[in-house]
């Protein structure tokens, strides 16, 4: 490796980019996606957690057993009161 060369973490970049999209979707309180529509369940769930942290939200992520879907659900007080929006 050359001195001064920058190492790019492609996984981290994918997660950051996906987190931008998921933050908008999480305004609704939850996101549900078919597994066959995403590249990696682990990266998708990590991106949902990153998106939530950026907005000081709490989120639960998971994968349904029977129908091949992943989900992220906001569980912060703002979401529980039914109010959403960018802070």
C-alpha positions in Angstrom: 0.0 0.0 0.0 1.3 3.5 -0.8 1.9 5.9 2.0 -1.0 8.3 2.2 -3.5 6.0 0.5 -7.0 5.9 1.9 -8.6 2.7 2.7 -12.3 2.7 1.8 -14.6 0.5 3.8 -17.2 -0.5 1.1 -19.5 -2.2 3.6 -19.6 0.9 5.8 -20.3 3.1 2.7 -23.2 0.9 1.7 -24.6 1.0 5.2 -24.3 4.8 5.4 -26.0 5.2 2.0 -28.8 2.9 2.9 -29.2 4.6 6.3 -30.0 7.9 4.5 -32.9 6.1 2.7 -34.2 4.3 5.8 -34.2 7.5 7.9 -36.9 8.9 5.6 -38.8 5.7 5.6 -38.6 5.5 9.4 -40.5 8.8 9.7 -43.6 6.7 9.2 -42.7 4.6 12.3 -41.8 1.3 10.6 -40.3 -0.2 7.5 -40.9 -3.7 6.2 -39.0 -5.1 3.2 -38.9 -8.4 1.4 -35.6 -10.1 1.8 -35.3 -10.7 -1.9 -35.3 -6.9 -2.5 -32.1 -6.3 -0.4 -28.5 -7.4 -0.8 -27.8 -8.2 2.8 -30.1 -8.6 5.8 -27.2 -7.8 8.2 -26.3 -4.6 6.3 -30.0 -3.5 6.1 -30.5 -4.0 9.8 -27.2 -2.2 10.6 -28.3 0.7 8.3 -31.7 1.0 10.2 -29.8 1.2 13.5 -27.5 3.9 12.0 -30.4 5.9 10.7 -32.1 5.8 14.1 -28.9 6.8 16.0 -28.5 9.8 13.7 -31.9 11.1 14.8 -31.7 10.0 18.4 -34.5 7.5 17.8 -34.7 4.0 19.2 -35.4 1.2 16.7 -35.9 -2.5 16.8 -35.0 -4.6 13.8 -35.7 -8.2 13.0 -36.6 -10.8 10.4 -39.9 -12.6 10.2 -39.6 -16.3 10.2 -42.3 -17.3 7.8 -42.5 -14.8 5.0 -39.0 -13.7 4.3 -39.2 -10.0 5.4 -37.0 -7.8 7.5 -38.4 -4.9 9.5 -37.4 -1.9 11.5 -39.8 -0.4 14.0 -39.2 2.9 15.9 -39.8 2.5 19.6 -38.8 6.0 20.8 -41.4 8.1 22.7 -42.0 10.4 19.7 -43.0 7.5 17.5 -45.1 6.0 20.3 -47.1 9.3 20.5 -47.7 9.2 16.7 -45.7 12.4 16.0 -43.0 12.2 13.4 -40.7 14.7 11.7 -37.1 15.8 11.3 -35.6 17.3 14.3 
